Amino acid sequence: MALYENVFIARQDVPATQVETLTNQFAELVTAQGGTVQKKEYWGLRSLTFRIKKNRKGHYTLMNIDAPPAAVKELERTMSINEDIIRYLTVRVDALEEGPSAVMQRGADKADRPGDRGDRGDRGGWGERPRRERPRFGEEAAASPTGMGEEE
């Protein structure tokens, strides 16, 4: 049997529990066709690069599949019929990855960082500057920073 990686994107208004149900249905479909699903990863609700069918976000899910080509063809046919799936991609690979995928590893790396800026430090933006007091309208014009209020 051949090895495949399948990623599909579900609509943003579908709850995460229903996405999990869809993933299990697709896995059962593959096993009924004589294949196995080695790994299922839910990547979460992520922003799309461009709008797809009026959606700006989508639920991403990865499945590593060991199945005959007929099972993958049936899986893709089922995904194309389902109105909750807005995109899918199946790629044949030489070997399946062990452990978490690159997307999940990147998310874990972000969680390990100490602060928002990491070790780069703060850029010293507007939040760090002391607030300058301005004179109110009608108060001494000499206190203005331009010095235009008082003539010499």
Residue frames relative to the residue before (quaternion, step in Angstrom):
aa qw qx qy qz dx dy dz
M 1.0000 0.0000 0.0000 0.0000 0.00 0.00 0.00
A 0.4625 -0.6886 0.4980 0.2527 3.52 -1.24 0.54
L 0.3857 -0.7059 0.5501 0.2243 3.55 -1.28 0.48
Y 0.0353 -0.8074 0.5879 -0.0356 3.57 -0.92 0.97
E 0.1942 -0.7034 0.6624 0.1694 3.50 -1.37 0.44
N 0.0705 -0.7954 0.6020 0.0018 3.55 -0.80 1.05
V 0.0419 -0.7634 0.6446 0.0064 3.56 -0.90 1.00
F 0.0167 0.7898 -0.6131 0.0037 3.56 -0.91 0.90
I 0.2798 -0.7371 0.5979 0.1443 3.52 -1.26 0.62
A 0.1882 -0.7695 0.6043 0.0849 3.54 -0.81 1.08
R 0.6542 -0.5318 0.3686 0.3915 3.57 -1.20 0.55
Q 0.5832 -0.6246 0.4063 0.3236 3.55 -1.19 0.63
D 0.6887 0.4869 -0.2971 0.4476 3.62 1.08 -0.55
V 0.5204 0.6018 -0.4252 0.4315 3.60 1.28 0.08
P 0.4388 -0.6959 0.4853 0.2959 3.65 -0.81 0.85
A 0.6344 -0.5621 0.3824 0.3679 3.56 -1.20 0.60
T 0.6171 0.5448 -0.3568 0.4417 3.60 1.06 -0.61
Q 0.6549 0.4910 -0.3179 0.4785 3.58 1.06 -0.70
V 0.5965 0.5409 -0.3635 0.4684 3.60 1.11 -0.58
E 0.6358 0.5156 -0.3212 0.4761 3.58 1.03 -0.78
T 0.6322 0.5237 -0.3201 0.4728 3.58 1.05 -0.78
L 0.6358 0.5186 -0.3217 0.4726 3.59 0.99 -0.84
T 0.6443 0.5258 -0.3185 0.4549 3.58 0.95 -0.89
N 0.6654 0.4915 -0.3009 0.4746 3.58 0.94 -0.85
Q 0.6282 0.5253 -0.3381 0.4638 3.61 1.02 -0.73
F 0.6644 0.4917 -0.3064 0.4722 3.58 0.95 -0.86
A 0.6360 0.5207 -0.3269 0.4664 3.60 1.04 -0.74
E 0.6485 0.5066 -0.3136 0.4737 3.58 1.00 -0.80
L 0.6141 0.5471 -0.3387 0.4570 3.58 1.08 -0.71
V 0.6614 0.4985 -0.3004 0.4732 3.58 0.97 -0.87
T 0.6784 0.4802 -0.3049 0.4650 3.60 0.89 -0.84
A 0.6216 0.5321 -0.3432 0.4612 3.61 1.10 -0.62
Q 0.6876 0.4607 -0.2715 0.4911 3.59 1.15 -0.58
G 0.6431 -0.5575 0.3147 0.4202 3.61 1.25 0.12
G 0.6186 0.5338 -0.3629 0.4481 3.62 1.16 0.33
T 0.3168 -0.7178 0.5757 0.2299 3.53 -1.33 -0.11
V 0.3023 -0.7047 0.6078 0.2064 3.55 -1.23 0.57
Q 0.3048 -0.7953 0.5027 0.1477 3.56 -0.43 1.25
K 0.8135 -0.0190 0.0732 0.5767 3.58 0.95 -0.89
K 0.0915 -0.7537 0.6483 0.0575 3.55 -1.18 0.74
E 0.0037 0.7975 -0.6024 0.0324 3.59 -0.79 1.03
Y 0.2173 -0.7427 0.6211 0.1246 3.52 -0.92 0.98
W 0.2421 -0.8109 0.5221 0.1060 3.59 -0.51 1.20
G 0.5734 -0.6281 0.3666 0.3772 3.58 1.20 -0.15
L 0.6241 -0.5026 0.4384 0.4071 3.51 -1.40 -0.10
R 0.0251 0.8186 -0.5671 0.0879 3.55 -0.48 1.24
S 0.5429 -0.6109 0.4693 0.3344 3.54 -1.22 0.54
L 0.3706 -0.7026 0.5643 0.2248 3.53 -1.11 0.76
T 0.5702 -0.5952 0.4359 0.3614 3.59 -1.13 0.54
F 0.7777 0.0020 0.0145 0.6285 3.57 1.07 -0.74
R 0.6250 -0.5563 0.3873 0.3872 3.55 -1.21 0.43
I 0.0812 -0.7630 0.6408 0.0251 3.53 -1.03 0.90
K 0.8346 -0.1105 0.0293 0.5388 3.57 -0.59 1.16
K 0.6899 -0.5138 0.2389 0.4506 3.56 0.96 1.06
N 0.5580 0.5715 -0.4046 0.4453 3.61 1.18 0.49
R 0.2524 -0.7704 0.5707 0.1310 3.57 -0.99 0.89
K 0.7619 0.2132 -0.1276 0.5981 3.58 1.28 -0.37
G 0.0407 -0.8033 0.5933 0.0318 3.54 -1.26 0.26
H 0.4587 -0.6420 0.5405 0.2921 3.55 -1.29 0.49
Y 0.1851 -0.7983 0.5681 0.0761 3.59 -0.59 1.18
T 0.0194 0.7832 -0.6205 0.0341 3.57 -1.05 0.85
L 0.1907 -0.7685 0.6048 0.0854 3.56 -1.04 0.90
M 0.0294 -0.7688 0.6383 0.0256 3.55 -1.09 0.79
N 0.2198 -0.7305 0.6316 0.1383 3.57 -0.99 0.91
I 0.0821 -0.8369 0.5396 -0.0416 3.56 -0.56 1.23
D 0.1007 -0.7291 0.6739 0.0644 3.53 -1.16 0.79
A 0.3122 0.7608 -0.4876 0.2931 3.56 -0.04 1.31
P 0.5738 -0.5594 0.4525 0.3912 3.58 -1.26 0.26
P 0.6566 -0.5378 0.3476 0.3986 3.63 -1.13 0.49
A 0.6078 0.5631 -0.3605 0.4285 3.61 1.06 -0.63
A 0.6441 0.5185 -0.3245 0.4594 3.59 1.03 -0.75
V 0.6526 0.4989 -0.3133 0.4766 3.59 1.02 -0.79
K 0.6273 0.5314 -0.3366 0.4591 3.58 1.03 -0.73
E 0.6583 0.4921 -0.2982 0.4853 3.59 1.01 -0.81
L 0.6159 0.5390 -0.3379 0.4647 3.60 1.06 -0.75
E 0.6827 0.4769 -0.2870 0.4735 3.59 0.88 -0.92
R 0.6186 0.5322 -0.3449 0.4638 3.61 1.05 -0.69
T 0.6607 0.5021 -0.2983 0.4715 3.57 0.98 -0.87
M 0.6541 0.5067 -0.3131 0.4663 3.59 0.99 -0.79
S 0.6585 0.5122 -0.3205 0.4488 3.58 0.99 -0.74
I 0.6493 0.5083 -0.3109 0.4727 3.60 1.15 -0.59
N 0.6438 0.5551 -0.3240 0.4152 3.59 1.00 -0.86
E 0.3720 -0.7642 0.4878 0.1992 3.59 -0.71 1.08
D 0.6035 0.5603 -0.3629 0.4361 3.62 1.21 -0.25
I 0.6503 0.4753 -0.3102 0.5050 3.61 1.22 -0.36
I 0.1854 -0.8101 0.5469 0.1015 3.58 -0.66 1.08
R 0.7892 -0.0173 -0.0104 0.6138 3.62 1.17 -0.47
Y 0.0173 0.7691 -0.6387 -0.0161 3.54 -1.28 0.48
L 0.0556 -0.7772 0.6264 0.0224 3.55 -1.22 0.55
T 0.0731 -0.7795 0.6220 0.0155 3.54 -0.88 1.00
V 0.0567 -0.7983 0.5992 -0.0213 3.55 -0.80 1.08
R 0.3481 -0.7127 0.5666 0.2231 3.55 -0.97 0.87
V 0.0994 -0.8055 0.5841 0.0109 3.57 -0.86 1.03
D 0.5576 -0.6078 0.4519 0.3398 3.54 -1.27 0.40
A 0.7917 -0.0075 0.0327 0.6100 3.58 1.06 -0.79
L 0.4203 -0.6901 0.5291 0.2590 3.55 -1.12 0.70
E 0.4970 -0.6562 0.4831 0.2985 3.57 -1.07 0.75
E 0.3021 -0.7132 0.6019 0.1943 3.53 -1.10 0.77
G 0.7703 0.3064 -0.2395 0.5053 3.57 -0.99 0.74
P 0.7442 -0.4050 0.2744 0.4549 3.57 -1.27 -0.19
S 0.5366 -0.6282 0.4615 0.3233 3.55 -1.17 0.63
A 0.7089 -0.4558 0.3259 0.4285 3.57 -1.31 0.16
V 0.6253 0.5391 -0.3408 0.4497 3.59 1.03 -0.71
M 0.6856 0.4687 -0.2860 0.4780 3.59 0.92 -0.84
Q 0.6243 0.5307 -0.3401 0.4614 3.61 1.06 -0.68
R 0.6433 0.5244 -0.3209 0.4563 3.59 1.00 -0.81
G 0.6455 0.5119 -0.3175 0.4696 3.58 1.03 -0.75
A 0.6453 0.5032 -0.3188 0.4783 3.59 1.06 -0.72
D 0.6244 0.5372 -0.3400 0.4538 3.60 1.04 -0.69
K 0.6389 0.5219 -0.3282 0.4600 3.60 1.00 -0.77
A 0.6538 0.5194 -0.3173 0.4495 3.59 1.00 -0.75
D 0.6619 0.5214 -0.3042 0.4444 3.62 1.12 -0.58
R 0.5399 0.6355 -0.4095 0.3701 3.61 1.18 -0.30
P 0.5154 -0.6852 0.4171 0.3016 3.59 -0.97 0.82
G 0.8238 0.0371 0.0007 0.5656 3.63 0.92 -0.75
D 0.7348 -0.3924 0.2946 0.4684 3.51 -1.28 -0.14
R 0.7710 0.3454 -0.1776 0.5047 3.58 0.96 -0.85
G 0.4575 -0.6867 0.4583 0.3303 3.59 1.19 0.02
D 0.7612 -0.3341 0.2529 0.4949 3.59 -0.93 -0.83
R 0.4820 0.6880 -0.4238 0.3387 3.60 1.26 0.12
G 0.4346 -0.7163 0.4499 0.3094 3.59 1.18 -0.33
D 0.6272 -0.5333 0.4118 0.3908 3.53 -1.34 0.05
R 0.4510 -0.7004 0.4858 0.2647 3.56 -1.08 0.70
G 0.4521 -0.7081 0.4450 0.3102 3.60 1.22 -0.06
G 0.1904 0.8199 -0.5142 0.1649 3.55 0.89 0.92
W 0.8219 -0.2698 0.1937 0.4628 3.53 -1.26 -0.38
G 0.6181 0.5932 -0.3531 0.3760 3.57 1.02 -0.62
E 0.6884 0.5055 -0.2788 0.4392 3.60 1.12 -0.54
R 0.6231 0.5766 -0.3444 0.4007 3.61 1.14 -0.48
P 0.4578 -0.6582 0.5073 0.3160 3.59 -1.06 0.68
R 0.4958 -0.6656 0.4745 0.2932 3.54 -1.06 0.72
R 0.3299 -0.7472 0.5493 0.1765 3.57 -0.87 1.00
E 0.3610 -0.7277 0.5428 0.2132 3.55 -0.89 0.94
R 0.2011 -0.7751 0.5904 0.1007 3.57 -0.83 0.98
P 0.4771 -0.6378 0.4998 0.3402 3.59 -1.07 0.57
R 0.4717 -0.6608 0.5020 0.2979 3.53 -1.06 0.68
F 0.6469 -0.5150 0.3882 0.4069 3.53 -1.25 0.37
G 0.7873 0.2868 -0.2338 0.4932 3.55 -0.83 1.01
E 0.5745 0.5575 -0.4003 0.4461 3.61 1.21 -0.15
E 0.7765 -0.3393 0.2308 0.4782 3.55 -1.29 -0.03
A 0.3651 -0.7411 0.5264 0.2008 3.52 -0.80 1.04
A 0.5635 0.6131 -0.3864 0.3966 3.59 1.15 -0.42
A 0.6404 0.5402 -0.3273 0.4370 3.55 1.12 -0.51
S 0.4888 0.6673 -0.4404 0.3492 3.59 1.24 -0.14
P 0.5511 -0.6457 0.4118 0.3313 3.62 -0.96 0.75
T 0.6651 0.5049 -0.3306 0.4398 3.63 1.07 -0.46
G 0.3536 -0.7619 0.4725 0.2669 3.56 1.20 -0.50
M 0.4500 0.7187 -0.4326 0.3064 3.57 1.21 0.29
G 0.5788 0.6350 -0.3723 0.3510 3.58 1.16 -0.36
E 0.7647 0.3099 -0.1744 0.5373 3.62 1.03 -0.63
E 0.2803 -0.7728 0.5497 0.1485 3.55 -0.80 0.98
E 0.3444 -0.7565 0.5245 0.1845 3.55 -1.08 0.69
